Amino acid sequence: MANISKIRLLRGSHNLWVTMENSGHILNQGEIGYVLDKNQIVIGDGVSKYSELTKFVDSSFIELIDDKFDTNGNLKIDGGGA
């Protein structure tokens, strides 16, 4: 039987990310965020503001995972365990 792991991504619109940034929120090192309305992924470094982080866009990746989120933002991944 395969093990199922969950990865929780922070997600929100671009405007929400900017609002969070203005409130002092910084993504921790390695923390992943998804910008819903721009199909962008950001990865925190623990120091930089959202607006300073590199935005990653790969439409094939977004298409692959888009329907895998539940209403709580959880992404199910097959761990491939025995």
Secondary structure, DSSP 4 states (H G I P E B T S, - for coil): ---EEEEEPEEE-HHHHHHHHHTT--PPTT-EEEETTTTEEEE--SSS-GGGSPPB--HHHHHHHGGGB-TTSEEEEE----
